[in-house]
């Protein structure tokens, strides 16, 4: 798992606005990744905790990467909206 802020120029290079979007209400749920996911957070406040105990917190303006094979728990603290891309 990794998280970083990106610039508008980086967003354009990645064509993030063309990626699909996904929304989720505040909740906690388990998740696992069969392939890599990259997500750009439009709004929300989230903490993801891997099964090994490592966690990251992210929100609006963050680019987040989740590696294939990751098993974790999502804690969506405020309504989430993100662009995402698999692979």
C-alpha positions as CSV (number, residue, x, y, z in Angstrom):
1,X,0.0,0.0,0.0
2,X,1.2,3.5,-0.8
3,X,-0.3,6.9,-0.7
4,X,0.9,10.3,-2.2
5,X,-0.5,13.7,-3.2
6,X,-0.3,14.3,-7.0
7,X,-0.5,17.5,-9.0
8,X,-3.0,18.5,-11.7
9,X,-0.4,17.8,-14.3
10,X,0.2,14.3,-13.0
11,X,-3.6,13.7,-13.0
12,X,-3.7,14.7,-16.7
13,X,-0.8,12.4,-17.6
14,X,-2.6,9.4,-16.0
15,X,-5.9,10.4,-17.5
16,X,-7.5,9.9,-14.1
17,X,-10.8,11.7,-15.1
18,X,-11.4,8.9,-17.6
19,X,-11.2,6.2,-14.9
20,X,-14.5,4.8,-13.6
21,X,-15.7,6.1,-10.2
22,X,-16.9,4.2,-7.1
23,X,-18.6,5.6,-4.0
24,X,-19.1,4.1,-0.5
25,X,-21.0,5.3,2.6
26,X,-19.2,5.3,6.0
27,X,-18.7,1.6,6.9
28,X,-16.1,-1.0,7.8
29,X,-15.5,-4.1,5.6
30,X,-12.9,-6.6,4.6
31,X,-11.4,-6.6,1.1
32,X,-8.7,-8.5,-0.8
33,X,-7.1,-7.6,-4.1
34,X,-6.6,-10.2,-6.9
35,X,-4.8,-7.5,-9.0
36,X,-3.2,-4.2,-8.4
37,X,-5.5,-1.2,-8.0
38,X,-4.6,2.5,-8.3
39,X,-7.2,4.9,-6.9
40,X,-7.5,8.7,-6.9
41,X,-9.6,10.0,-4.0
42,X,-12.1,12.6,-4.9
43,X,-13.7,12.9,-1.5
44,X,-13.8,11.0,1.8
45,X,-11.6,9.9,4.7
46,X,-10.4,6.3,4.9
47,X,-8.1,4.1,6.8
48,X,-7.1,0.8,5.4
49,X,-5.4,-1.8,7.6
50,X,-3.6,-4.8,6.1
51,X,-3.8,-8.2,7.7
52,X,-0.2,-7.7,8.9
53,X,-1.3,-4.7,10.9
54,X,0.2,-1.9,8.7
55,X,-2.3,0.9,8.0
56,X,-2.6,4.0,5.8
57,X,-5.0,6.9,6.0
58,X,-5.9,8.9,3.0
59,X,-8.4,11.4,1.7
60,X,-9.2,13.9,-1.1
61,X,-6.3,14.5,-3.5
62,X,-4.5,11.3,-2.6
63,X,-3.3,8.7,-5.2
64,X,-3.4,5.3,-3.5
65,X,-1.9,2.0,-4.8
66,X,-2.9,-1.5,-3.5
67,X,-0.8,-4.5,-4.5
68,X,-2.2,-7.7,-5.8
69,X,-2.6,-10.3,-3.0
70,X,-3.3,-7.7,-0.3
71,X,-5.9,-8.6,2.2
72,X,-7.1,-5.8,4.4
73,X,-10.0,-4.0,6.2
74,X,-11.4,-0.7,5.0
75,X,-12.8,1.8,7.5
76,X,-14.6,4.6,5.5
77,X,-15.0,7.4,8.0
78,X,-16.7,9.9,5.7
79,X,-18.5,9.3,2.4
80,X,-15.9,8.1,-0.2
81,X,-15.8,8.8,-3.9
82,X,-12.8,7.7,-6.0
83,X,-11.6,7.1,-9.5
84,X,-10.0,3.7,-9.8
85,X,-8.0,1.5,-12.3
86,X,-7.0,-2.1,-12.1
87,X,-3.9,-3.6,-13.5
